[in-house]
Amino acid sequence: MSNAQKIWDKLISSGMTKAGAAGLMGNLEAESTLNPKNLQNSYEKSLGYTDESYTKAVDNGTYANFVKDCAGYGLAQWTYWARKQELLSYAKACKKSIGDLDMQLDFLLKEMSEHCSNVLKTLKTTESVATASDCVMCYYEIPADTSEKAMAYRASLGQKYYNMFADRTTLSKSIPEIAQEVLAGLWGDGSERKEKLICAGYDYNAVQAEVNKILNQESCTATESGKYFSVSVDGKTYSGTLTENL
């Protein structure tokens, strides 16, 4: 599952409206391209780190100036020392990497609840992507550029996520359940199946791997060529050619 899908599901489950979640996500993309390990580009050369090496060095303690180096980091590009201190303390309390996506989302929601409650209230009530985006930009992110052009740009990013996810529901079935439906032919074949799964928000590769696992471990009887299978699902038998791209 992509970072975008994970973030959307988390924000919706936290009580945000679809417009609220989209408006926040547009801002997070503008800040970090939704990369929780993102180190502010302008600091990579001066500090001598990449996103990955900086994250690793903070995690293992070989870099001890995370709090006061003034470098933006993470989904929201936390920069001010007090906010970075709270992020670092929260990560340690959770025993998670400083670059862990779920940890940062939990911290973001905690930070909003404790310090930006009006922003969080807006994200949980508004039906306007632009309103949500402007509120996050002006009262939570507070970037150097708060011009109308910058506001319009972030709102457009938020609208992109609204268009991408608003008509989807939070995934209600597990990968094994979807794999059983694939075997029963409920998702079509080939490229049609792949497109349907992706559009529904499922990780196509994970579903495919689970399908192959079922075929190989539970009900697969192969010929010498190892390509023929016969499998029973819900009392029905399905047979065919076993390939890597079922």
URRARA-V351009 format. One record per backbone hydrogen bond with DSSP energy under -0.5 kcal/mol. CO is the residue of the C=O (numbers start at 1). NH is the residue of the N-H. If there is no record, write none. Layout:
CO&NH + CO&NH
This chain:
2&6 + 3&7 + 4&8 + 5&9 + 6&10 + 7&11 + 8&12 + 9&13 + 10&14 + 11&16 + 12&15 + 17&21 + 18&22 + 19&23 + 20&24 + 21&25 + 22&26 + 23&27 + 24&28 + 25&29 + 26&30 + 27&31 + 28&32 + 28&34 + 29&33 + 32&35 + 34&36 + 35&38 + 38&74 + 40&43 + 40&44 + 41&44 + 41&45 + 43&47 + 44&48 + 44&49 + 50&54 + 51&55 + 52&56 + 53&57 + 54&58 + 55&59 + 56&60 + 57&61 + 57&62 + 57&63 + 62&64 + 65&69 + 66&69 + 72&40 + 73&78 + 74&77 + 78&73 + 80&83 + 80&84 + 81&85 + 82&86 + 83&87 + 84&88 + 85&89 + 86&90 + 87&91 + 88&92 + 89&93 + 90&94 + 91&95 + 91&96 + 92&95 + 97&100 + 100&104 + 101&105 + 102&106 + 103&107 + 104&108 + 105&109 + 106&110 + 107&111 + 108&112 + 109&113 + 110&114 + 111&115 + 111&116 + 112&116 + 116&119 + 116&120 + 117&121 + 118&122 + 119&123 + 120&124 + 122&125 + 122&126 + 123&17 + 126&20 + 127&129 + 128&132 + 129&133 + 130&134 + 131&135 + 132&136 + 133&137 + 134&138 + 135&139 + 136&140 + 136&141 + 137&142 + 144&146 + 147&151 + 148&152 + 149&153 + 150&154 + 151&155 + 152&156 + 153&157 + 154&158 + 155&159 + 156&160 + 157&161 + 158&162 + 159&163 + 160&164 + 161&165 + 162&166 + 165&168 + 174&178 + 175&179 + 176&180 + 177&181 + 178&182 + 179&183 + 180&184 + 181&186 + 182&185 + 185&188 + 189&192 + 189&193 + 190&194 + 191&195 + 192&196 + 193&197 + 194&198 + 195&199 + 196&200 + 197&202 + 198&201 + 202&204 + 203&207 + 204&208 + 205&209 + 206&210 + 207&211 + 208&212 + 209&213 + 210&214 + 211&215 + 212&216 + 213&217 + 214&218 + 214&219 + 220&222 + 223&226 + 227&242 + 229&240 + 231&233 + 231&238 + 233&236 + 236&233 + 238&231 + 240&229 + 241&243
